[in-house]
Structure formats: structure tokens, C-alpha cells
Amino acid sequence: VATDGTGAIASEKDSPSGGIFSLFAEDQFRATDWLTLNAGVRYTHFSAGLVEDKTDPRIGAALHIPRLGWVVRAFYGRYYQAPPLTTVSGPLLQFAVDSGFSFAPLHGETDEQREFGLTIPIHGWTLDFSNFQTHARNFFDHDVLGNSNIFFPLTIERARIHGWESTLRSPRIKKRFDVYLTYSNQMVVGAGVVTGGLLSDPGQLCDGGGFCYLDHDQRNTLSAGFHAVLPFRVSASANLSYGSGFLDEEGPQHLPDHTEFSFSLSKAIGERLSVAFTAQNIGDGRYLLDNSNTFGGTHWNYPRQVSGQIRYRFHF
């Protein structure tokens, strides 16, 4: 249904069909007490409006440093994601053409991922660092058809996801509780042209060429919390999460940062019965998550949510 006041309606009924077939093999080899290797390969055959065959290797290694107890790891892999079964014909296609759009076949997304990491034990605590990069071709995204409520998938020529993450985990303290802290810095950018799906502009995706932010981009995230085992068969957990804000429309500015706190409490009653209580977003903070073109439209975070649960385990 057009939202420009014309009231134009375009409808289509279709039953797309397709198939996907995959084979995967993987093995692990422990070369020495301090070196472990992993390798695998996946073959994928996709057939629908087009046919694609992809063979994707992956390999990883973990090196244990004696005396220090540190573990260095590395990984390289390729992945293939089959495209959605989306076709446009009839009145809907004519509506798109009249609106200045065209359609090209959707090819599958191919990802190339690299990751390097280091794990350091410190008196029972664990400190972990990782650096990751993903380079994608035909990156899946979406756009709206003119001034309507119709969204279609599309593919972007190139996308890059890169960042690093660090995690600190405690041992079990006093045999009662453990704590954790995780921080991640990440960037998501795209470049090139729209290569498939809904086509409205044959020019570059980003003004001036090069790379620009995608709506998946949120630069900084932080999470801290604990798990506790309390007397009388009671357990509790809490989490404080922070996000620096996703992209504001087309960017490069970002939406305001946001913080949420959640808490849960559970108790076992006998061998089969347990009850639980969970409160999410206790502070009832409201903030905009996304105001770009998405399948769900502009949306906000959930308000405060309180829930209870009763679980009974049968003998089966």
C-alpha cells in the first residue's frame, strides 16, 4: 500500500521453490602436547532462480605456551549463505518499474573470516583477547520499495566487519559466585554498488566512493555481571549492559548511548519443581534502537519486563 497519499495497491501471490544441499567434514589433530590443529571443508549446492556451488575451507590452530599457561589461537574460514527465495512479478513488478526501480538476481553471500586470540590465566582468573575481521561479498541487506510498506532484500558489493573483544572471568569465589566483564569495539562498513535485489540507483553505495557505515554499526559494547549460588537452593544472576548507539539514519552520526540492568532469581523446591523470577531493564530506560529502513521499521527497546516461571520436571 503506497504511503504517499495516492492509495495505490499492488499485490502478488507467489510460491517460490528451491533447494540447498551441503556436505561438511572436519577433523582435529593434536600434533604435540602444546599444538592442536583443526581443519574442515564445506560444500554447498544451491538451486532456485540461479544455481551456485561453493566449497569453503576452514582451518584453526591453538598453541599452548608451557609454564606460562597462555593459549594463542588463530582461525581462518570461508562461509556461504544462500540467498532468500524472493521473486517479483505481475502488478508488483510493474509498480516497482513505475517507481523507478528494477530487480537483479540475488546471489549468495560469501564471507571470509579471520580471528586471532590470546587466553591468559591469572591465579584462577581468565583474561581473553580476540581480534576478528569478516570481509563479505554480496552482503545481505534490505530497502523499501518507494513510498510503500514493502521491503525487499538486496545485496551490497562489499562489507567489512572488524573489531576486537576482551573478556575477564573470575573463578568460583567462596564456592558461591563468579563475575565477568566483557568489552567489544566493532565497526561495520560497506562499499561498492547494490549487486542484486531491489535496484534504485546504479551509483556508488557511499557518497564519494570508498566505505561508509552500515546500520549494523555500534562501536562500543560493555557487559558486566555475576552468577551466584545462595543458601536454601537459591541462585541469582545479574547483568549490566552498555551500548554506544547504532547508526543514526544514514550516518555517520550515531544514536545516543544506552544502559540496561537485568536481574533473575530462582529457587529449587524438591527434586522436580523450581520457580524463577526475572526483571529486565529494571530502570525502564527507553531509547531508539534503529531509525533506518528495516523490516520491523523504526523501533525502540523493550520497556521494563517482569516475568515469573514455574517448572516441573516429569519422570520421563
N, C-alpha and C positions, 0 to 999 in steps of 0.2 A: 504494500500500500504506500503510495507516494505521500510524503510529508510536506510537500511544497504548496499545498492548498488546492491542487488540481483534482485530488481524489482518485487518480489513476490507479487501476488494479491490474496486476499481472500475476497469473497463477500457472503452475506447471505440475504435472504428476509424472514421475519417472521412477523406474525400477532398475537402477544401475546394478551391474554384476561384475564380478572379478574374482581373482584368486591369488593366493600367495602361498609359496612353498619354501621351506627353509630346512637346511641341514647345518648342524653345528658340531664341531669336535674340539675338545680341549684336553690338555694334559698338564701335569705338574711334575717337575723333575728336581729333586734335591741333589745338586751336584756335590756339595760338601755340607758340613755342619753349619757353615755360615753363608751359603749361597743357595737360594731357591729360585727356579725359573718356571714361568708359566707361559704357555703358548696355545693359541687356538685359531680357528678359522670358521667363518660362517658363509654359507652360500644361500642367496635369496633369489627366487624367481617370482616376479610379479607380472600378472597379465590382467588387463582391463581394456581401457581405450588405447593403451600403449603397452608394450612389453619391455621389461627391464630385467637384466640378470646382473647381480652384483656378488663379488667374492671379497670378503672383508677379513683381513688378518688382524690379530692382536697378540701382543707379547708383553710380558712383565717380568720384573726381577726384584728380589728382596735380598739385601746384603746385611748380615748381622755382624757388627763390629765387636770382636771379643773384648773382654774386660770392661769396656765402656757400656756394653749392652745396647748401644744405639742400633737402629734399623734404618737403612737407607733403601728407598724403593723407587722404582721407575715403571712407567706404563706407556704403551703406545697402542692405539687401536683405531679401527675404522668401523663405522656403523652405517646402515642403510635403513631409512624409514620410508615405507611405501606411501604413495600419495592417497588422499581420500577419493572415494568413488563419487565424484561430483560431475554432473553433466548439465548443460544448459541448452534448451531447445524451445521451439514453439513461441508462445507470446512473451515468455520471459526473456528469451534471446533477442526478440525484436525490441522489447523495452530497453534492453541494455544497449543495443545498437543505436536506438534513437537518442539515448542519453550520452552518446559519445564513447561508449565502452566497447571492448572486444574481448575475446577469450582465446587463450592458448592452452595446449595440453599441460596438465600438471605432472611434472616428473618427480621422482622420489628425492628426498633429502639425503645427502651424503655428508657424514661428519667425520672429521679427523681429530682425534683427541690425544693429548699428551699430558702426563702428570708426573711430577716429581715430589717426593715426600721424605720426611725425616721424623722418626719417633725417638724421643729421649726419655728414659725412665729416671726419676729423681726421688729416691727414698720412698718408693711406692706410688708416687705421683707419676702421671704420664703427660708429657708435653709433645704435641704433634703439630708439624707444619706441612703444608702441601701447597704446591703451585700448579695450576691447571690452565690449559688452553684448549679450546674447541674451535676449529675452523669448519664452517658449514658451507656447502654449495646447495643452491635451491632451498634456502631456508624457509620453512613454512611460516606464513603469517596470514593476514586477512584484511579485507577492506569492505566498505559499504558501497552498495550499488546506487549511485546518485543520491537523491534525497528520499530514500526509502528505508524500510526496516529490514532489508535483505542484505545479508553478509555472505561473502564468498571467500574461500581460501585462495591464496596466491603464494608464489614462491619468489624470494629475493635472491639475486645472483650470489651474493656472498654475505656471510655474517661471521663475527668473531666474538667469542665469549672467553674472557681470560680474567684471572684473579688469583688470590691466594687465601688460605684459610689456616687458622691456628686454633688448637683446642687444648685446654688444660683440664685433666680429670684427676680427682683425688682417689686414694684408696678408701676402703671402708674404714671410717673413723669411729673409734669406740664400738666397733661392730654394730653401729646403728645407722650411720648415714654417710653419703658421699655427695660431693659437689662437682660442678662442671662449669666451664666458661668457654664460649666459642665466639670467635670474631672472624668475619669474612669481608674481604674487599673484592668487588667484582665489577666488570664493565661489559656491556653488551652493545655492539655496534654493527651496522650493516652498510653495504656499499653495492654499487652496480645498478642494474635495472631490474624491473619486475620481469621474470622469465616465464611465468606461467600463471594460469588462472585469470583473474579479473585484471584487464589491462585498461588503464585510463590515460597514461602518459608515457610515451616511449622514451622520455628523457631519463636522466640520472635520478636515482632514489634520493640522493643528498644534494642540496644546493651547493654548487661549486665543485661537485665531484668528491672523491675521497670517501671517508667513512663518517657516519653520523649515528647518534644514539637511537636505539630501538625502544619500544615501550616496555620491554622486559628489564630495562636497566635500573638497578637500585644499587648504589655504590657501596654502602656500608650496612652490615647487619651484625647485631650482637645478641647473644643469648646466654643467660646465666640461670642456674637453678640447682636444686638438690633433690635427692631421694632419701627418705628416712624410714626406718623400721622402728616403730614405737612399741611400748609395752601394751599388753592386752590384745595382741594380734592386730594392731592398728598400723597402717602405713600412710605416709604423706609425701607429696611432691609439690614443687612449685617451680615456676619458670617466669623469668623477666626477659622480654624480647624487645629489641630496638631495631628500627629500620630508618634509613636516612631519607626515604621517599623515592617513589618511582618517577618516571619521566613525566613532565607536565606538557600534555598535548604533544606537539611536535618537537619540544625541547629548544635549546639544550638545557633550559632550566628544569629543575626537579621539584616535585611536590614537597610540602613540609615533612619533617621527620615525625616519627610516631613511636609510642612506647605502650606495651601491654603487660599486665601481670595476671597470671592464672595460678590456681591452686586446686589440688584434689586431695581427698581424704577417703580412705577405705578401711573396712573392718571385716575380718573373717569371723563368722559365727558357726561354730561346729566345723565339720569336715566338708560340707557341701554348700553352705549358704554364706553369702557375703553381701555387704551393702557398700555403696560408694556415693560420694558427693563431689561434684566438680563445679567450680566457678571460673569462667573465662572472662577476660577483660574486666576485672574487678573494678577498676577505676571508671568504667563506662566511657572511655575516651573515644571520640568519633573523629575520623579523618578520611580523606579522599584517597582511595587506593589507585584509581585509574580513571582518566577522563579522555582516553583515546578511543578510536574505533575498535570495539571488541564485540565478541558475540553476546556478552552479557550487558553491553552498554556501559555508561558511566556508573561506577559502583563504589560504595563506601564499605568500611569494615563492619563487622557484626557488632551490635551493642553488647552490653553485659548479658551473659548467658549463664544460668544456673540450672544444673540438672542433677538428678538422683538416679541410682541404679540398684536394682535388687537382682542378684544372680544366684541361681540354684543349679548345682551340677548333679545330674542323674547318675545312676549307677552304670549306665551302658558303657 
